[in-house]
Amino acid sequence: MTIRPNLRSVDELYIDAAVRHLTVARCHLQCAVLRFDDAGFEHDPTARSYSYVAGIVAELNDRPWRPVPPATPTHIAEAAKEYRRISRRSY
């Protein structure tokens, strides 16, 4: 019986290292955004950079990046249906 170690490929190691670096970058960008806010400044490029890096990290961790909201919120659509039913209108 031969015991073989469960070694990961070099590509997987590079991807894991890249994800760790992006996670650290996300944390540093978040700190920068908060410090700009504390100083009374709004630095949009830093905030957008944080958003993009956070999205990439979420996608690499199999989480949705930016969920797309429906065109009409469901509670508004339900209220419109209820209004049409109560007032006996149909469009």
N, C-alpha and C positions, 0 to 999 in steps of 0.2 A: 504494500500500500504506500503510495507516494502522497505526501502532503504538499500541496502547492499554495503559496501565499496568494491572498486575494489582492493583487496589486492593480491599481487603476492605471489607465493609459496616461500618457504624457499630455494628450489633449485635454482630458478631464482635469488634470492638475492645473494646467494653464487657465482653464475656464474658472475653476474654483478660486485661484489666486486673483483673477480679474474681478470676480464678484466680491471678494474680500476688499480689494482696493476701492471698488465703487461704493461699497458700504461705508468705508471710512471717509471717502470723499463726500458722500451724502451727509454724514454727521458733521463734517467740517463746514459744508455749505449751509446747513441748517443753523449752526452756531453763528456764521457770518450774517445770515439773514436776521437772526434775533438780535445780534449786536447792532446792526444798522437800525433796526426798529427801536432799540433802546436809546440810541443816539438821536432819534427823531428823523432819520433819513429813510427814504424808500428807494432801494436800489433794485430796479426791476430785472436787470440781467442776472444778478445773483439769485433772485427768487426763481426766475425761469430755469436757471441752471440746476438749482436744487430740485425743481419739479421734474425736469428731464431725467436727472440721475436717479431720483426716487422711483420714477416710472420704469427705468431700465432694471433697477434692482428688483422691483416687484415682479416684472416679467420673467426675470431669470429665476425667481423663487416660485414660479407657477402661480402667481396671483394676478388678478386683472390689473392692467396698467391704469387706464382711465375708463371706467365704465361709461358707456354712452347712455345718457338718460333718454327716455322715450320722448317723442316729439311733444306730446301732451301728457302732463302728469296724470296718473291714473285717477287720483281723487277728483280732478277737474272733469275728466271724461265721465266718471260715474255721476257726478253732480249734474252734468248736462243731461245725461240719460234720465235721471230722476226728475229733473225739471220738465223735460219733454213728456214724460209719462204723466206727471201731475197736471200739467196744463193741456194735456191731450193734443200735443203737437207732434208732427212727424216731419222730418226734413229729408 
